[in-house]
Structure formats: C-alpha cells, structure tokens
Amino acid sequence: MRIVDWAGDDEGGPAVVLLDQRALPERTEHLFLRGVDELVAAIRSLAVRGAPSLGIAGAFGVALAAHLHGTATPVAVAAVGDAAQRIATARPTAVGLELGVRRALDALGGGPAAVLAEARAVAADAARVNDAATVRAADLVQGLCPDRPLRALTVCNTGPLATGAGGTALGAILRLHERGALAEALACETRPLLQGARLTVWELAAAGAPHRLCVDSAGPAAIASGLVDVVFAGADRIAANGDVANKIGTYMLACAAARSGIPFLVVAPEETIDPHTATGADIVVEERGADEVREHGGVLRTLAGTPVYNPAFDVTPFELVTAVVTESRAWSPAPSAAAGRSVAAPR
C-alpha cells in the first residue's frame, strides 16, 4: 500500500504522496502534496505519523523543496534549507523526522535527483531495519515465554502505517502471528486520536491476526489479571540512558508490566536512540490542541472552554524497560532490573 511515496511527472508533477491516516478506517484516501507548507500542515495534523514514517515523509519533503527551488544557486540552496528546517520542526518529539530531513539535505550537492534518490533510500532502509528488528523481537519474546502462543498488548500504532514496511512493535506481533505463536493481540484504543482503535485494529484485521480492543485505562488491569504475556511498544525518541518517549499511555503499561513480572519490550530503529539526549527529562514532549480531547467527531463532549492537558507522549524510565530491540541488538538499559524480573507463567 502506498503510505508515504513520491509522485513524478506522470502523476502531475512532483508531490509527496501520503495515505491520509486521519480518514482511516472509514476511507482510504491519498494526499498529493505539491508544496512544503501543505506537507508541514499534514505532519502537524497527523495525516502522517510515527517516527520512521515521519522520517520518510521528511526526506521526501526535502526532495520536493529541491525540485521546486532547484539547487544551482546559493539562493536556491538557502530556500531548500529553510523548507527543510520547517519540516524538521513540525513535530518536536520524534527523532526520525529530523534524521530523515538531515539525510536528504546531505545529498543536496548532487541536485534534486540525488535528494530524491536519498529519500527513497530512507524508505528502503526503514523496511530493512524493521525486518531485522521484528525478527529479533519475536525471537526474544519466544525465548522469554517459550512453548505457548502468546498474548501481546500494544499501544498506539506501530505497524507499516507508522514505520514503513514491516512495522516495529506491531510488526513483532505480526511476526508471532505468522509463526502461529500469537494467541491474541490486545490493542489499546490510544487517546486522544484513537490511533490504536482506528489504525492498529485495521492493520491487525488486514493480517487476519486474532485481536481485541480495550480502552487505555483497561491495559494495566488486563496485565494484572493475567491476560497479557508481553507488552510491545514503539518509541519516538530514546534517551542515551534508555528512557523511552512513546505515545501517551505507555508509561502506565510499563509500570503494570514491571509489577506483574512480564516483559516490556520496546521495538524501534537504532537511530531512535539519541546520544545527544541524556535522559528522558531532556526530551521535548509535544502538547496538542485542547479540542482533540474536548471534542470527538466534531461534537463537544465536555463543557465548552474546559482547560485541557493533552500531551502526545509520555516518558518511560529505563529501569522499567526489559529490552530495547533494534535491528542490531537487544539492549537492556537496566540489566540488573531486567535480569531480576521473572516472566509470568501462563494463567
């Protein structure tokens, strides 16, 4: 499926093509974005989201700017640089967006065609990385919880919609399904935009994977009740010490997993680990508009003007993370804590 792509002259001229994730699951619609301002607006409104997919979109956005302005003069190069800066800062928490933009900018000296080739390489690399990480994560959890089909819980959306081909955390769950090792996936609805209910369930259903949907606040209760063997989460940025920024609601699942002695696995590209961010306290957590909480489907669900706290992400301390699984390793940020955690027996 065409999730983040490029349109050329045969489709009306240069454009970044996005599957509009705001319309799913009711409608499958594509956006053809022919200006940088349109792309920035699409990123901010979550037409495209998920750190790796944002990185791919950011790289294609720089390619779009290079095609629109050219690269032959200092003025043109400056215009592309300005566009790249606006794209890279459209959402602050996910490290992938900035990295994708930077990779495309590094190819600017080769002209627009070279920038486009690098953007395509960003997408291809995401698929390769996801393939390796999901195999590693599925192998790890089957080693921790052997000889039985597993019940996995996840939050937000970390399938191909969010990450490029293969997925990350949800990709690991789908790997288990392919192996006949998934008893059930429990998907948190993920407030405020219901990305679990709208997108994760859509991807699980498309794969034919057994699944149920639960409200966010039921996730810890499901863990405590013995309905979950492993929690899989993605990450938008991981600090150098292993603190993990992910969709709001992740921290409470990590706390519940630690309390119940089940693995809490973060599946993400190695590039998500940011050596320039020392701890989770240094991660900028995006806060979104109040109407995302006050309204649903355009209908007011509380008192008009009610003040709202609406962070898009929370930070899970490293000591709650059993392992961060990337394409190259399974890293336990707190080895002693992870080693001391028992894996709950099936109930």
C-alpha positions in Angstrom: 0.0 0.0 0.0 1.2 3.5 -0.8 1.7 5.0 2.6 4.5 7.6 2.0 5.6 7.9 -1.6 6.7 10.3 -4.4 4.7 11.4 -7.4 6.6 12.4 -10.6 5.7 13.9 -13.9 3.5 11.0 -14.8 1.2 12.0 -11.9 1.0 15.7 -12.5 4.4 16.8 -11.3 6.5 16.5 -8.1 4.5 15.8 -5.0 4.8 13.9 -1.7 2.0 11.3 -1.6 0.5 10.3 1.8 -2.1 7.8 2.7 -4.3 10.1 4.9 -4.3 8.4 8.2 -6.9 10.8 9.6 -9.5 9.2 7.3 -8.9 5.6 8.3 -10.5 3.2 8.8 -13.6 4.6 7.1 -12.0 5.8 3.9 -8.7 5.1 2.1 -7.6 8.5 0.7 -4.3 9.8 -0.6 -3.0 13.3 -0.4 -0.8 14.7 -3.2 1.1 17.5 -1.5 2.8 19.8 -4.0 4.1 22.4 -1.6 6.2 22.3 1.6 3.5 24.2 3.6 1.0 21.6 2.7 3.4 18.9 3.9 4.1 20.7 7.2 0.3 21.0 7.8 -0.2 17.3 7.0 2.5 16.3 9.5 1.1 18.6 12.3 -2.5 17.3 11.7 -1.3 13.7 11.8 -2.1 12.8 8.3 1.2 11.0 8.6 2.7 10.0 11.9 5.0 7.5 13.6 8.7 8.3 13.9 10.0 6.3 10.9 7.2 7.3 8.6 7.8 10.9 9.6 11.4 10.4 8.6 10.5 9.1 5.2 8.0 12.0 4.7 10.6 14.5 5.8 13.1 13.2 3.3 10.6 13.3 0.5 9.7 16.8 1.7 13.3 18.0 1.2 13.2 16.3 -2.3 10.1 18.3 -3.0 11.7 21.5 -2.0 14.8 20.7 -4.1 12.5 20.1 -7.1 10.6 23.3 -6.5 13.5 25.6 -5.9 16.4 23.9 -7.6 19.9 23.6 -6.1 22.0 25.5 -8.7 22.4 28.8 -6.8 23.1 29.9 -3.2 19.6 31.5 -3.1 18.0 28.2 -4.2 20.0 26.2 -1.6 19.0 28.6 1.1 15.4 28.2 0.2 15.6 24.4 0.4 17.4 24.7 3.7 14.6 27.0 5.1 12.0 24.5 3.9 13.9 21.6 5.5 14.0 23.4 8.8 10.2 24.0 8.8 9.7 20.3 8.0 12.1 19.1 10.7 10.5 21.1 13.4 6.9 20.4 12.5 6.7 17.9 15.4 9.4 18.0 18.1 9.4 14.7 19.9 10.1 12.1 17.2 13.8 11.9 16.3 13.1 10.2 13.0 11.7 13.3 11.3 14.8 15.3 11.9 17.0 12.4 10.8 15.2 11.9 7.6 15.4 15.6 6.7 19.1 15.7 7.5 19.9 12.6 5.3 18.1 14.2 2.4 19.8 17.6 2.9 23.2 15.8 2.9 22.5 14.8 -0.7 21.7 18.4 -1.8 25.1 18.8 -3.6 24.1 16.2 -6.1 21.0 18.1 -7.2 17.3 17.3 -7.0 17.6 13.8 -8.4 20.2 12.9 -5.8 18.0 14.2 -3.0 15.1 12.1 -4.3 17.3 9.1 -4.5 18.3 9.6 -0.9 14.7 9.9 0.2 13.9 6.6 -1.5 16.9 5.2 0.3 15.5 6.3 3.6 12.3 4.4 2.9 14.2 1.3 1.8 16.4 1.4 4.9 13.3 1.6 7.1 12.0 -1.6 5.5 15.3 -3.4 6.0 15.6 -2.2 9.6 12.1 -3.1 10.5 12.6 -6.6 9.1 15.6 -7.3 11.3 14.2 -5.7 14.4 10.9 -7.6 14.3 12.6 -10.9 13.8 14.9 -10.2 16.8 12.0 -9.1 19.0 9.8 -12.1 18.1 12.8 -14.4 18.8 13.5 -12.7 22.1 9.9 -12.9 23.4 9.6 -16.5 22.4 12.8 -17.2 24.3 11.4 -15.4 27.4 7.9 -17.1 27.1 8.6 -20.4 25.4 6.3 -23.2 24.3 3.0 -21.4 24.2 1.1 -19.0 22.0 1.4 -15.5 23.4 -1.0 -12.8 24.4 0.5 -9.5 23.5 -0.6 -6.0 24.4 0.4 -2.8 22.5 -0.4 0.9 22.5 -0.8 3.4 19.7 0.1 2.2 16.2 3.5 0.8 15.2 2.7 -1.1 12.0 3.6 -0.1 8.4 1.4 2.9 8.6 3.7 4.4 11.3 7.0 2.9 10.4 7.4 1.9 6.8 7.2 -1.6 5.5 7.1 -4.3 8.2 6.3 -2.3 11.3 8.1 -2.2 14.6 6.3 -3.2 17.8 3.1 -4.2 15.9 5.4 -5.8 13.3 6.8 -8.1 16.1 3.3 -9.1 17.0 2.5 -9.8 13.4 5.7 -11.9 13.2 4.4 -14.0 16.1 1.1 -14.4 14.2 3.0 -15.6 11.1 4.7 -18.2 13.2 1.4 -19.4 14.7 2.7 -18.1 18.1 0.1 -15.4 18.7 -2.9 -16.3 20.9 -4.3 -12.7 20.9 -3.2 -9.1 20.4 -4.8 -6.6 22.8 -4.8 -3.1 21.3 -5.2 -0.1 23.5 -7.5 2.5 21.8 -4.9 5.2 22.4 -6.4 8.6 23.3 -6.9 11.3 22.2 -7.0 10.4 18.4 -7.7 6.7 18.8 -4.8 5.6 16.7 -4.9 2.1 18.3 -8.7 1.7 17.6 -8.5 3.2 14.1 -5.2 2.1 12.8 -3.8 -0.8 14.8 -7.0 -2.7 14.7 -7.2 -2.0 10.9 -3.8 -3.5 10.4 -4.4 -6.5 12.7 -7.7 -7.3 10.9 -6.0 -7.0 7.5 -3.4 -9.5 8.6 -6.1 -11.9 10.0 -4.5 -11.8 13.4 -6.6 -12.5 16.5 -7.2 -9.3 18.4 -9.4 -7.4 20.8 -9.6 -3.6 21.5 -9.5 -2.2 25.0 -9.8 1.3 26.5 -6.4 2.7 27.6 -7.2 2.5 31.3 -8.0 -1.2 30.9 -4.5 -2.1 29.8 -3.0 -2.2 33.3 -6.0 -4.2 34.6 -5.6 -6.7 31.8 -1.9 -7.2 32.7 -2.7 -7.5 36.4 -5.5 -10.0 35.6 -3.1 -12.3 33.8 -4.5 -11.7 30.3 -1.1 -10.5 28.9 2.2 -12.2 28.5 4.2 -9.4 26.9 3.8 -5.7 26.2 5.2 -4.3 22.9 5.7 -0.6 22.5 7.4 1.6 19.9 9.4 4.7 20.5 9.6 8.2 19.1 12.9 9.0 20.9 15.0 7.0 23.3 17.4 8.9 25.5 21.1 7.8 25.9 20.3 6.3 29.3 17.4 4.2 27.9 14.4 6.4 28.9 11.7 6.0 26.2 9.4 8.6 24.9 6.3 7.0 23.3 2.6 7.7 22.9 0.8 8.8 26.0 -0.3 5.8 28.0 2.9 3.8 27.5 4.3 4.6 31.0 1.3 3.1 32.8 1.7 -0.1 30.8 5.4 -0.3 31.7 4.6 0.1 35.4 1.9 -2.6 35.3 4.3 -5.0 33.4 7.0 -4.5 36.0 4.6 -5.0 38.8 3.3 -8.3 37.2 6.7 -9.5 36.1 6.1 -9.7 32.4 8.4 -8.4 29.7 8.1 -4.8 28.4 9.8 -4.6 25.1 10.4 -1.5 23.0 10.9 -2.2 19.3 12.5 0.7 17.4 15.2 1.6 14.9 18.7 2.0 16.3 18.6 5.6 15.1 15.8 6.3 17.6 18.4 6.1 20.4 19.5 9.7 20.6 23.0 10.1 22.1 22.5 13.9 22.3 19.6 13.5 24.8 21.0 12.3 28.1 17.8 11.4 29.9 14.0 11.4 29.4 13.9 14.7 31.3 15.6 16.3 28.2 13.0 15.1 25.7 10.6 17.8 24.5 7.1 16.3 24.9 4.6 17.7 22.4 1.3 19.0 23.7 -1.5 19.0 21.3 -4.7 21.1 21.0 -7.4 21.0 23.6 -10.2 20.3 21.1 -8.7 16.8 20.4 -9.9 16.0 23.9 -12.9 18.3 24.3 -14.4 17.1 21.1 -15.0 13.8 19.3 -16.1 13.7 15.7 -16.6 17.4 15.8 -19.0 17.1 18.7 -18.3 18.8 22.1 -18.1 16.1 24.8 -17.4 18.3 27.8 -18.1 21.9 28.9 -17.0 24.5 26.3 -13.7 26.1 27.2 -12.6 23.4 29.7 -8.8 23.6 30.2 -7.1 20.5 28.9 -3.8 18.7 29.5 -3.1 16.9 26.3 0.5 15.6 26.0 1.1 13.4 22.9 3.7 11.4 24.6 5.0 10.2 28.0 8.4 9.0 29.1 9.0 5.6 30.5 12.1 5.4 32.8 14.8 2.9 31.6 14.5 0.7 34.7 11.0 -0.4 33.6 12.3 -1.5 30.1 13.1 -5.2 29.8 14.8 -4.6 26.4 15.0 -2.1 23.6 15.1 -4.2 20.4 16.6 -2.7 17.3 17.8 -4.0 14.0 21.3 -4.7 15.5 20.8 -5.6 19.2 18.5 -6.2 22.2 19.7 -3.7 24.8 18.6 -3.9 28.4 19.1 -0.3 29.7 18.9 -1.6 33.3 20.4 -5.1 33.1 20.1 -5.9 36.9 16.4 -4.9 37.0 15.6 -6.8 33.8 17.5 -9.9 34.9 15.7 -9.8 38.3 12.3 -9.8 36.6 10.6 -13.1 36.3 8.4 -14.0 33.4 4.9 -14.6 34.5 3.6 -18.2 33.9 0.5 -18.6 31.8 -2.7 -18.3 33.6 
